[in-house]
Amino acid sequence: MRGPIVFTNADGSTSEGEGYAGAAQIEGADGFKAGTVVASKARDMTVLPDGLRFAPAAGHLCDWADVRYTVLAAKAVPEVGDVAFYRVTISR
């Protein structure tokens, strides 16, 4: 699913971009215990950096598809240089 995504940081500032989502995948190394990612209906997002005023980060609020989520994790790809996209995991 593709659509607009809005991140809100701790001071209430917002940053809007475009995101693509799918169900989060559980792997032994991702640190989620006993299937909590699935139970919480977490989503893995690919977020394009175009239009973002700030990078998404863990703890930010996120509005996507008319639902409010919390950012569990976010990582720029690549980590050094110009960002092509962000990998973001969100949960209700």
C-alpha positions in Angstrom: 0.0 0.0 0.0 1.3 3.5 -0.9 0.3 6.8 0.5 1.2 10.0 2.3 2.8 9.6 5.8 3.2 12.4 8.4 5.7 12.1 11.3 5.3 14.2 14.4 8.4 14.7 16.7 8.5 15.5 20.4 8.1 19.3 20.0 5.0 18.9 17.8 6.7 19.7 14.4 5.5 17.6 11.5 7.2 16.2 8.4 5.2 14.8 5.5 6.5 12.3 2.9 5.5 9.3 0.8 5.5 5.8 2.2 5.0 2.2 1.1 4.0 -0.4 3.7 3.8 -4.1 4.3 3.4 -6.4 7.3 6.5 -6.5 9.5 8.6 -9.6 9.2 9.9 -11.3 12.4 13.5 -12.4 12.4 15.6 -13.8 15.2 17.9 -10.8 15.1 15.3 -8.0 15.2 14.8 -8.0 18.9 11.0 -8.5 19.0 9.9 -11.0 21.6 7.3 -13.7 21.2 5.7 -12.3 18.1 4.8 -8.9 19.5 5.4 -7.3 16.1 2.6 -9.4 14.7 0.3 -8.9 17.7 0.7 -5.2 17.5 0.0 -5.1 13.8 3.4 -3.5 13.1 4.2 -2.4 9.6 7.5 -2.1 7.8 7.6 1.1 5.8 9.8 2.4 3.0 9.7 6.2 3.3 11.1 8.4 0.5 13.1 11.4 1.8 11.5 13.9 -0.7 9.6 16.5 1.2 10.6 15.4 4.7 11.6 18.3 7.0 13.3 15.9 9.4 14.3 12.2 9.4 11.9 9.8 11.1 13.1 8.4 14.4 12.1 6.0 17.2 9.4 7.5 19.4 7.9 9.8 16.8 4.2 9.6 16.1 3.2 8.7 12.6 -0.1 9.2 10.8 -0.6 6.8 7.8 -3.8 5.5 6.2 -5.9 7.5 8.7 -4.4 5.6 11.7 -2.0 7.0 14.4 1.1 4.8 14.9 4.3 5.1 16.9 7.7 4.7 15.2 9.5 1.7 16.7 12.7 2.0 14.6 14.0 4.0 11.7 17.1 3.7 9.6 18.4 5.7 6.6 19.6 3.7 3.6 22.4 4.2 2.9 23.6 5.3 6.4 26.3 7.6 5.0 25.8 10.0 2.1 22.6 11.0 0.3 19.6 9.1 1.7 17.7 7.1 -0.9 15.0 6.0 1.5 14.2 5.2 5.2 13.3 1.8 6.6 10.7 2.5 9.3 8.9 0.1 11.6 5.6 1.5 13.0 3.1 0.0 15.4 -0.3 1.1 16.9 
